[in-house]
Amino acid sequence: MTTLDLNARTALVTGSTQGIGLAIAIDLARAGAAVIVNGRSEETVARAVDAVRDAVPGVDVQGVAADVATADGAELVLDRFPRVDVLVNNLGIFGSEDPFTISDDEWRRYFEVNVLAAVRLMRAYLPRMTEDRWGRVISIASDSAVVTPAEMIHYGMTKTALLAVSRGFAKAVKGSGVTVNTVLAGPTHTGGVEDFVAEMVGDELPWDDAQREFMRQHRPQSLVERLLEPEEVAHMVTYLASPLASATTGGALRADGGYVDAILP
């Protein structure tokens, strides 16, 4: 019977030293995958490796410190791990900016980190997956890909681009046994989001009150009326990485708490 079993599979999760990325690494490990965590510094990577080991005793976990938003960093990862079965493009940055004053350099930075980093790794790993006739690529997008926030147009644009990139690469590997999908993550409770909530509603309120006020003011479409926990996004990723999702490719799947007010995607 087909299950979530990822034994004998190796998964690379970019930007996985904290937040959603770390939750994904742990969830994949619980499904049996050997996991590669990634971050920019040896210190944060080592902490993430320890966190995965603590959560899943006996797991096969390795770490690689490299900035995959750069060509050199991506090459370092590829040299160490030339083949993986599952690639999760989780690396991303976000933040609010005045759309009328944000600089060209900042627009480029967001594109390079949130889009081009994923494209580089897909170009490298997908041909190797097609040779093996099995593979999974999952990129982490956002509700902002569909509902562009006025305070984060530059961020929303990059997540919209990820939808197009994933759909295109899914077509490029059609019939190969490899799937390429995107997960639309809704507003999620991470350290960075706590800072963002404080920026949007002030830092005087206790966290539970601040969270509710943020959702009321800035994300009123949410049907769960709360921030998601990283593990809730991770579960969708693990499903897509598993044999159970063999018929799902080229898709934009939502783990958004019903935030996006549309039937599709």
N, C-alpha and C positions, 0 to 999 in steps of 0.2 A: 504493500500500500504506500502511495506517495505521502510523504510527511514533510515537516519543516527541517528534517535532518540535513545538516550541512557538514557532517563528518567527511574528512578527506578533501574539503574545500578550504582555500585560503582567501581571506578577505582583507583588502586594504581600505582603510577609512581615513580620508584626509581631514585635517583639522580636528583631530579626535582626542585632544588632551582635556577637554571639558565639555559641558553642555550636551547638546544633541549628539555631537560626534562621539563623545565618550559613551553615552547611553547606547548608541548604535553598536559600538565595538563590544560592549558587554553583552548586549542582546544576541549578537551574532555568535559570540563565544558560547553562550548558553545553548545555542542551537547546534553546537559542535564544530564550528569553524575555527581554524587557526587564524589568528587576527594580527594584523600589522597596524599599530597606531602611529599617527604622524602629527608632528607639531614643529614649531620653528626652533625650539631650544632643547638641548639635551635634558635639562632639568625638568621641564614640563612633560616631556615624553617619558622620562623615567617614572614620574609620579603617575602618569596614566597607565603605564604598564603594570605598576603595582596595584592600581585600582582595579584593573581587569582581573588580575590574579586573585585579589581579595574577593571579588564578586564571584569568580568562577574558578575554584581551586583545581589545579591540574591542567588548566588551559594552556595551549600552545600560543603564546603571545610574544611578539617582537615589536620593537619601536624603531622609528627612523626620524631623526631630526633633520628637516629640510623644508625650505620655503617653496612649496610647489607652485606658488604664484609666479615663480621665476623659472626660466628655462634651465638654469644650472641646478636649481633645487629639484625640478622634475627629473632631470637626468640622473641625479644622485639616487633618487628613489628607484628609478628604472634599472640602474646598474646593480643595486642591491637585491631588487625583487623583479626580475625580468618577466615573470609570469605570475598572475593572480587569477583566481576564478571569479572573484567578486570585487568590483571597484565601486566604492561609495564616494562620490564627489560631494563632501560635506563642507569643505573649506569655504568660508564666506565672511564678509564684513558688512556691517550695517550702521546706520546713524542718520540722524535728521540734519538736513541742511536747507538753507534758504535757496529755493530753486532759481532765484534771480541773481544770486551772488556766488554760487558754487563755481569753482574754477574748472578750466579744461583739464588740468592735471588730476583733479579729484575724480572727474568723470572717467578718465583713463584708468586711474587706480582701481576704481570699483569694477570696471570691465575686466581688467587683467586678473584681479583676484577672484571675482565671482563667476566669470565666464571662461576666460582664456586658460586658466589653470585646469579646469575640467576638460576643455577641448584637447589640450596637450596630452593628458593622460588617456583620454578616449582614443586619440589617434594612435597612441603607442600600444595600448593593451587590447583593443578590439581585434586587430588582425591576429594576435596570438590566441585570443579566445576562439575566433572562428576556425583556426587550425585545429583546436581541441574539440570543436563542435559543441561547446558548452561554455556559458559565461553569463554574468549578470553585471550590468552597469546601472547604478541608481544615483541620480543627482538630486540634491536637496534644494528645492526651490522654496517658494513661500506664497502665502495668500496674496502678497504684494505683486506677484507676477500677473494676477488677474484683476485685483482691486488696487490700482496704483495709488499709494498714499501721497498726498500733496506735500508732506514734509520729507518724503524720501523718494522723489521721482527717480533719482540716479540709481537707487537700490532696486526699486521695482523694475526698472528697465533691464537690469542684469538678470533678474529672476525670470522675466518674460523671455529673454534671450535663451536661457537654459531650456525652456520648454521647446523652442524651435530646434536648438542643438540636439536635444535628446530624440526628438521625432525624426530629424534628419539622419542621425547615426543609426537609429533603429531600421530605417529603410536601407541604409548602406550595408547592413549585415543580415538582411532578410533571408530566411531559409537556412540559417547557419546553426540554429539551436541556441543562439545568443540573444538575450533580451536587453533592451535599453529603455529605462523608464525614469520619470521624475516624480518626486513626492512633493506635494504642496503642503508645507508645514504651516499650521496656523500660529497665532501668537503663543509663544512657548516660554515657560518659566526657566530662564537661565540667569547667570550673574549679569551678563551684558544687558539683558532685558530688564532686570531690576533697576539698573542705572538709567535705562531709557524711560522706564515708567516714572522714575523720580524726576527726570528732566521734563516730562510731559505734564505731570500733575503736581509736582512739588515733592519735597522730601520731608514734609512735616507729618504726614499721615503714617500710621502703622502699616506694615506691608499688606495685610489682608484688605484694609480699607483702600490703600493706594491702588491695589490691583483691581478691585471692584470699580473704583472711580475711573481708572484708565479704560477699562472695558466699556463702561457706560458712556464716556465722553468720546473715545477714539476708535473703539471696535464694537459698536452697538449691534452689528449684524451677527455676532457670535451666538450660536444656539446653545452652547454650554455655559456661556456667560462667565467664563474664567479662562485664565491662561492654561494651556496644556502643560503636562509634564514631559520632559524629554523622552522618557520611556514610551510614551504613547506614540510618538513619532517613530521611535526605534522599532516598534512592533510591525509597523507597515513596511519598513525597510527589510526586516528579516523575512517577512512573507515574500516580498518581491525577489529576494535573493534565493529563495528556496525552490525545490522542484515543484511545489504547488502552483507557482506562478508561471509555468511554462507557456501558457497561452496569453500572457499579458506582456505586450511590448509596444513601444511607441506611445505609451500612455502618460497622462498627468494625473496621478492618483492623490486624493485629498486626505490628509490627516489634519484637518483644520477646525474641528469642532463646529462644522457647519457654517463657518464664517463667510465663505464665498457664496453669495446669493445668486446662484445659477445652477442649472441642471448639469451642464458640462462646463469645464472638465470636472 
